[in-house]
Amino acid sequence: MKLKLEQIIIDKGTQTRDEIDQKTVTEYAEALMNKEVFPPVIVFHDGINYYLADGFHRYFANKQVKSTYIEADVTNGTLRNALEYALGTNDKHGLKRSIKDKRKAVLIALDDIEYGSIS
């Protein structure tokens, strides 16, 4: 489904990377300008809000080329579901996770009430 970029919430802690890689955003933006098609971003919808769980570089590339809409796979779920999904992303696709990215994901999980209690 297509979602307006402005509908998607990106600032609630589901970004598990240490930082957005601007080089990757620019490469993706150039590919979009050349009509390349990317996989949909992954979004969780709680009935009110759409939380981005996977696809931050694609999201920012679409913003860079001033797209209004982005293709999204939308799953019913909460912010917590989006975070759970986000903690496991990019292990097999997309920009490979850096050591800092992995560290941030682990720290997010350790800081979580539920995950932090698991050995």
Secondary structure, DSSP 8 states (H G I E B T S, - for coil): -EEEGGGEE--SS---SSS--HHHHHHHHHHHHTT-----EEEEE-SS-EEEEE-HHHHHHHHHTT-SEEEEEEEE--HHHHHHHHHTTTSSSSS---HHHHHHHHHHHHHSTTGGG--
